[in-house]
Amino acid sequence: MIQKAGTDDMNEKLVQEIVRRVMADINDEGGADGMHGVFSDMNDAIEHALKAQEKVRVMTLDQREKIISAIRRKTNENVETIARMGVEETGMGNVGDKILKHKLTADKTPGTEDITTTAWSGDRGLTLVEMGPFGVIGAITPATNPSETVICNSIGMIAGGNTVVFNPHPNAKKTTIYTINMINEASLEAGGPDNIACTVQEPTMETSAIMMKHPKIPLLVATGGPGVVTAVLSSGKRAIGAGAGNPPALVDETADIEKAARDIINGCTFDNNLPCIAEKEVVAVDAIFDELMRHFEEENGCYRASREIQDKLIATVITPKGALNRKCVGRDAKTLLKMVGVDAPADTRCIIFEGEKEHPLIATELMMPILGVVRVKDFREGVETAVWLEHGNRHSAHIHSKNVDRITEYARALDTAILVKNGPSYAALGFGGEGYPTFTIASRTGEGLTSASTFTKRRRCVMTDSLCIR
Ligand code: NAD
């Protein structure tokens, strides 16, 4: 009896699934819960993204650009909702800065203008190198910038003629699903297909593995910590790895110390230190060390932690196994201090202290407004210390100095994808600095700040002995 009931139940489920798939095929949609691009099954998500890509790849660049304009517009319309949702779901970051990050992403992420052609013409004809789509890209996104990464990846990938399937961090699935639905609505409003960006209702390591192994996914893009970057690089497929950082900011005696203090705290506290490019520790030469600390404390809302509070913070924010306590990542300084029994003033922005480079709150990438400051005797020792602290991630580093030779030496020694001189770290994202933004900085695989062209393959097209009209 029990077995029969189980079989009936299975048959019923099978019939329902077949009906659902047939209806989805008829309507060319399959979104779960009425959400566009959201599926219960990863294979389904990939199949639908594939169908959408068949349409996108034959679109004119102008048609792709219309979809991208609609994504920009809808992001700006929904900016506050998405920012709030991200903070509420993940418990990380702050709404005000997330609004700024989304506006930046919507307005400045490069679109089809980034898809360019190289040409050689001469006696033997004309050769073009064009940027063609890969197809359906598999993207893995972090909890720290969930919707920002989905929007900026989608704009770039669609500009390149691709569609995309996301496997987001489970802690940010609600925000991601909302964003993916919005992106597909934008496409439909602009006359494009549904499912240009897809995902699953319940992202897990299993759905990630299905995506990584799927024969119809030619390119993987991972934005996250070292584990996920290693996973995509081990997949046997082409992979772009945007991994972890631990950016040091070096301050020497030639810098404008008051400005350096302001820039560093503005960069470090932006979205509660979640961006991977944000200042995670400071290296200061002895001659200006005390002056810098004074500016931090007196003008920039910093709380100087005693050794006792540092020890309590270590025990609170780092687990005995050396991992980060997720309940502390992306929290503001006042909340972190409350966790260790300190009732700090409401306007406290950052926790500072002096420590050795090996101090756990300095050597570890924390993603919290806790800024250890390492005292070094001179610039040379400062460079060595900063190289050590960056741990070979080659991600981001910052410097405050007026000496061009020193800036050059530092840049060569650190060898990072991003180096900001005399400004807050977010200037690297085109926020108070020149250049375009991205939330996928391919430090480990070397593409640097990704954009539409990163998500294309180079194709050479040769016409012999014709079309040269010189
Ligand atoms: P995380 O590494 O915990 O997770 C990132 C994503 O990878 C999530 O979707 C997660 O589910 C997935 N994941 C983790 N391990 C995996 C594995 N072995 N196989 C498959 N998927 C796996 O990181 P997070 O906390 O979400 O984000 C913070 C980290 O990401 C920090 O280290 C930060 O520096 C880095 N980050 C880098 C960039 C960049 O552009 N380089 C941007 C944002 C965040």
Residues whose N, C-alpha, C, O or C-beta is under 5 A from the ligand:
A	BS01	NAD	I140 T141 P142 A143 T144 N167 P168 H169 P170 S208 T223 G224 G225 G227 V228 A231 A242 G243 A244 G245 C276 F439 T440 I441
